[in-house]
């Protein structure tokens, strides 16, 4: 295995950046990458021709990602285009960023693959017996297939429950919004009714003031006439002047009564 101060410096930098750097065997190291709060362990393999050749970087959990092949080896362009200026720290950093931007998707173990492996161990006679209808039931008894169907049903139920919860929430919000709208509408009608009453009251007061002014002017006019009749009566008392005095006095009394009633409104 190649060893140099530069390699030791890079390993030290990996330890500082990611921690838990563990040497597995000469030339192989393992440490975790933090992906959305969860550790994803990778191994770095130093080839004999390092630094002329790129290191091998392998993901230790079965995942799917555009920069990971079927054997879980990283095929990042920084490794494919390895050159004199390349470094392990830089490649790991770029791979980590790719995983953060687009997290790898875990691959669940395939029940079909497990069953295929079991079939490969059977003899021809055993395979022939499995073609019988009662023997084919073993396919549905495989734990992997049953778990897969159970997971599917569980996921369906969770989605159904979540959809129902969201529907209930939206329905409740709609009811609350309608109740708030109805309350505001009722408040609007109440305010409008009070405003109309106040407006009518103001108009009535204004009309009363105008009527009061007219009555006051009319009373004043009749007072002048009464005073004029009184003067004439005192100067020249006769029957016609007496009738005019009595008539104007009655009018004045009636107007006074109306004015008092109007003042109380």
C-alpha positions as CSV (number, residue, x, y, z in Angstrom):
1,X,0.0,0.0,0.0
2,X,1.2,3.5,-0.9
3,X,1.9,5.7,2.1
4,X,3.1,9.3,2.1
5,X,2.8,12.4,4.2
6,X,0.2,13.6,1.8
7,X,-2.0,10.5,2.3
8,X,-1.6,10.8,6.1
9,X,-2.6,14.4,5.9
10,X,-5.7,13.5,3.8
11,X,-6.7,10.8,6.3
12,X,-6.3,13.3,9.1
13,X,-8.5,15.7,7.3
14,X,-11.2,13.1,6.8
15,X,-11.0,12.3,10.5
16,X,-11.4,16.0,11.3
17,X,-14.3,16.5,8.8
18,X,-16.3,13.3,9.4
19,X,-15.0,11.7,12.6
20,X,-15.0,8.0,13.5
21,X,-12.4,7.2,10.8
22,X,-11.7,3.5,11.3
23,X,-8.9,1.5,9.6
24,X,-10.3,-1.9,8.4
25,X,-7.1,-3.3,6.9
26,X,-4.1,-1.8,5.2
27,X,-5.4,0.6,2.6
28,X,-9.1,0.5,3.6
29,X,-10.9,3.0,5.9
30,X,-14.5,3.4,6.9
31,X,-16.4,6.5,8.3
32,X,-20.0,7.9,8.2
33,X,-21.5,10.7,6.1
34,X,-24.3,12.6,7.7
35,X,-27.3,12.5,5.4
36,X,-30.3,14.4,6.8
37,X,-29.4,13.4,10.3
38,X,-28.7,9.8,9.5
39,X,-25.2,8.1,9.1
40,X,-24.4,6.6,5.7
41,X,-21.2,4.6,6.1
42,X,-18.7,4.5,3.2
43,X,-15.3,2.8,2.7
44,X,-12.3,4.3,1.0
45,X,-9.9,1.9,-0.6
46,X,-6.3,3.1,-1.4
47,X,-5.0,1.4,-4.5
48,X,-1.3,0.4,-4.9
49,X,-0.8,3.0,-7.6
50,X,-2.1,5.9,-5.5
51,X,-1.9,8.9,-6.0
52,X,-1.6,8.2,-9.8
53,X,-4.8,6.1,-9.6
54,X,-8.1,7.1,-7.9
55,X,-9.2,5.6,-4.6
56,X,-12.2,3.3,-4.5
57,X,-15.2,4.7,-2.6
58,X,-18.0,2.3,-1.8
59,X,-21.3,2.8,0.0
60,X,-21.8,0.1,2.7
61,X,-25.7,0.1,2.5
62,X,-27.7,-1.0,-0.5
63,X,-28.9,2.3,-2.1
64,X,-30.0,3.7,-5.4
65,X,-28.3,6.9,-6.7
66,X,-27.1,8.3,-10.0
67,X,-23.4,8.3,-8.8
68,X,-23.6,4.7,-7.3
69,X,-23.5,1.6,-9.4
70,X,-25.1,-1.8,-8.8
71,X,-22.1,-2.9,-6.7
72,X,-22.4,0.2,-4.5
73,X,-19.2,1.8,-5.9
74,X,-19.2,5.5,-6.3
75,X,-18.7,6.6,-9.9
76,X,-18.5,10.3,-9.3
77,X,-16.8,12.3,-12.1
78,X,-14.1,13.4,-9.7
79,X,-13.0,9.8,-9.5
80,X,-13.4,9.1,-13.2
81,X,-11.4,12.2,-14.1
82,X,-8.7,11.6,-11.5
83,X,-5.5,13.6,-12.0
84,X,-2.4,15.0,-10.3
85,X,-4.4,17.8,-8.6
86,X,-7.1,15.4,-7.3
87,X,-7.5,14.5,-3.6
88,X,-9.5,12.0,-1.6
89,X,-10.8,14.8,0.7
90,X,-12.2,16.7,-2.4
91,X,-13.8,13.7,-3.9
92,X,-15.5,12.7,-0.6
93,X,-16.7,16.3,-0.1
94,X,-18.2,16.4,-3.6
95,X,-19.9,13.0,-3.2
96,X,-21.2,14.0,0.2
97,X,-22.8,17.2,-1.3
98,X,-24.4,15.1,-4.1
99,X,-25.9,12.9,-1.4
100,X,-27.2,15.9,0.6
101,X,-28.8,17.5,-2.5
102,X,-30.3,14.2,-3.6
103,X,-30.3,11.6,-0.8
104,X,-29.8,8.0,-1.8
105,X,-32.8,5.8,-1.7
106,X,-32.5,2.6,0.4
107,X,-33.0,-0.7,-1.4
108,X,-35.2,-3.2,0.4
109,X,-34.1,-6.8,0.2
110,X,-36.1,-8.5,-2.5
111,X,-38.2,-11.5,-1.4
112,X,-38.1,-12.7,-5.0
113,X,-34.3,-12.8,-5.0
114,X,-34.3,-14.8,-1.8
115,X,-36.8,-17.2,-3.1
116,X,-34.8,-17.6,-6.4
117,X,-31.7,-18.4,-4.3
118,X,-33.7,-21.1,-2.5
119,X,-34.9,-22.6,-5.8
120,X,-31.3,-22.9,-7.0
121,X,-30.5,-25.3,-4.1
122,X,-33.4,-27.6,-5.0
123,X,-33.0,-30.8,-7.0
124,X,-35.0,-31.6,-10.2
125,X,-37.3,-33.9,-8.2
126,X,-38.0,-31.2,-5.6
127,X,-38.6,-28.6,-8.3
128,X,-41.1,-31.0,-10.1
129,X,-42.9,-31.6,-6.8
130,X,-43.3,-27.8,-6.4
131,X,-45.4,-27.6,-9.6
132,X,-48.2,-29.3,-7.7
133,X,-50.9,-26.9,-6.6
134,X,-50.5,-27.6,-2.9
135,X,-46.7,-27.1,-3.1
136,X,-47.0,-23.7,-4.9
137,X,-48.4,-22.3,-1.6
138,X,-44.9,-22.0,-0.4
139,X,-44.5,-18.9,-2.6
140,X,-47.1,-17.1,-0.6
141,X,-45.7,-18.2,2.6
142,X,-42.4,-16.6,2.0
143,X,-41.8,-14.0,4.7
144,X,-40.4,-11.4,2.3
145,X,-43.5,-11.5,0.1
146,X,-45.9,-11.4,3.0
147,X,-44.0,-8.5,4.5
148,X,-44.0,-6.7,1.2
149,X,-47.8,-7.1,0.9
150,X,-48.2,-6.0,4.5
151,X,-46.0,-3.0,4.0
152,X,-48.1,-2.1,0.9
153,X,-51.3,-2.4,2.9
154,X,-49.9,-0.4,5.8
155,X,-48.8,2.4,3.5
156,X,-52.2,2.4,1.8
157,X,-53.9,2.7,5.2
158,X,-51.6,5.5,6.3
159,X,-52.2,7.4,3.1
160,X,-56.0,6.9,3.5
161,X,-55.8,8.0,7.2
162,X,-53.7,11.1,6.3
163,X,-56.1,12.0,3.5
164,X,-59.1,11.7,5.9
165,X,-57.3,13.8,8.5
166,X,-56.6,16.5,5.9
167,X,-60.2,16.4,4.7
168,X,-61.4,16.8,8.3
169,X,-59.0,19.7,8.9
170,X,-60.1,21.5,5.7
171,X,-63.8,20.9,6.5
172,X,-63.3,22.3,10.0
173,X,-61.5,25.3,8.6
174,X,-64.3,25.9,6.1
175,X,-66.9,25.7,8.9
176,X,-64.9,28.2,11.0
177,X,-64.5,30.5,8.1
178,X,-68.3,30.4,7.4
179,X,-69.1,31.0,11.0
180,X,-66.7,34.0,11.1
181,X,-68.3,35.3,7.9
182,X,-71.8,34.9,9.2
183,X,-70.8,36.7,12.4
184,X,-69.3,39.6,10.5
185,X,-72.3,39.8,8.3
186,X,-74.6,40.0,11.3
187,X,-72.5,42.7,12.8
188,X,-72.7,44.6,9.6
189,X,-76.5,44.5,9.5
190,X,-76.6,45.6,13.2
191,X,-74.3,48.5,12.5
192,X,-76.3,49.5,9.4
193,X,-79.6,49.4,11.4
194,X,-78.1,51.7,14.1
195,X,-76.8,54.0,11.4
196,X,-80.2,54.2,9.6
197,X,-81.9,54.9,12.9
198,X,-79.4,57.6,13.8
199,X,-79.8,59.1,10.3
200,X,-83.6,59.1,10.6
201,X,-83.4,60.6,14.1
202,X,-81.1,63.4,12.8
203,X,-83.4,64.1,9.9
204,X,-86.4,64.2,12.3
205,X,-84.6,66.6,14.6
206,X,-83.7,68.8,11.6
207,X,-87.4,68.8,10.5
208,X,-88.5,69.6,14.0
209,X,-86.2,72.5,14.2
210,X,-87.5,73.8,10.9
211,X,-91.1,73.4,12.0
212,X,-90.3,75.0,15.4
213,X,-88.8,78.0,13.5
214,X,-91.9,78.3,11.3
215,X,-94.2,78.1,14.3
216,X,-92.1,80.6,16.2
217,X,-92.3,83.0,13.3
218,X,-96.1,82.5,13.0
219,X,-96.6,83.1,16.7
220,X,-94.6,86.2,16.5
221,X,-96.7,87.4,13.6
222,X,-99.9,86.7,15.5
223,X,-98.5,88.4,18.6
224,X,-97.9,91.5,16.6
225,X,-101.4,91.3,15.3
226,X,-102.8,90.9,18.8
227,X,-100.8,93.8,20.1
228,X,-102.0,95.9,17.2
229,X,-105.6,94.9,17.9
230,X,-105.1,95.6,21.6
231,X,-103.8,99.1,20.8
232,X,-106.6,99.8,18.4
233,X,-109.1,98.5,21.0
234,X,-107.8,100.8,23.6
235,X,-107.9,103.7,21.3
236,X,-111.2,103.0,19.7
237,X,-113.1,100.2,21.3
238,X,-115.9,98.8,19.0
239,X,-117.5,95.5,18.3
240,X,-115.4,94.6,15.2
241,X,-112.1,95.2,17.0
242,X,-113.3,93.0,19.8
243,X,-114.0,90.1,17.5
244,X,-110.6,90.4,15.8
245,X,-108.9,90.5,19.2
246,X,-110.7,87.3,20.3
247,X,-109.9,85.5,17.1
248,X,-106.2,86.3,17.2
249,X,-106.0,85.3,20.9
250,X,-107.4,81.9,20.1
251,X,-104.9,81.4,17.3
252,X,-102.1,82.4,19.5
253,X,-103.1,80.0,22.3
254,X,-103.4,77.1,19.8
255,X,-99.9,77.9,18.4
256,X,-98.4,78.0,21.9
257,X,-99.8,74.5,22.6
258,X,-98.3,73.1,19.4
259,X,-94.9,74.7,20.1
260,X,-94.8,73.2,23.6
261,X,-95.6,69.7,22.2
262,X,-93.0,70.1,19.5
263,X,-90.4,71.0,22.0
264,X,-90.9,67.8,23.9
265,X,-90.3,65.6,20.8
